[in-house]
C-alpha cells in the first residue's frame, strides 16, 4: 500500500509542478484562451512584474519540476528541491506580490485563497518527499 501511495503522490507532484510551468508560460505570454476567466487587471499586473520576480517564478517552477522528477527517480535531492521550490513560491507570493506589489488588490479574495492553497500543497508535497526519502530505496 505504501508503494501505491508513493507513486500516486509522486505522479501528482510531477503534474502539479509541470502544470506550474504551463501556467507561467501561458500567463506571461498572454494566451487569451487560457486567461479568459482571470480578471484582466490582474493579468496586466502579473505581466508587468519586474524581471527578477519573473525569474524567481521561473526558477521556482523549474526547481519544483526537477524535485518531482527526482522524487520519482528516488533521488536523495528530491526533498531539498521540493522544499526549496515551496519556500521560493512562498517568498514570491508573500514577499513580492502581497507586501511589495499590493497583491491583495489584484488577487482578490479568491486569488489569495487559491494561491495560499497551492502554496500549502507545495509544502505538503515537500513533506511527502521528506518522509519518502527516509526509505532505504533512495539513491544517495
URFENMO-V52736 format. One record per run of one state. SS is the DSSP state (helix for helix, strand for strand, loop for the rest). FROM is the first residue (numbers start at 1). LEN is the number of residues. If there is no record, write none. Layout:
BEGIN
SS:FROM:LEN
SS:FROM:LEN
END
This chain:
BEGIN
loop:1:1
helix:2:28
loop:30:2
helix:32:4
loop:36:4
helix:40:8
loop:48:3
helix:51:22
loop:73:2
strand:75:1
loop:76:2
helix:78:23
loop:101:2
helix:103:31
loop:134:5
strand:139:1
loop:140:1
END
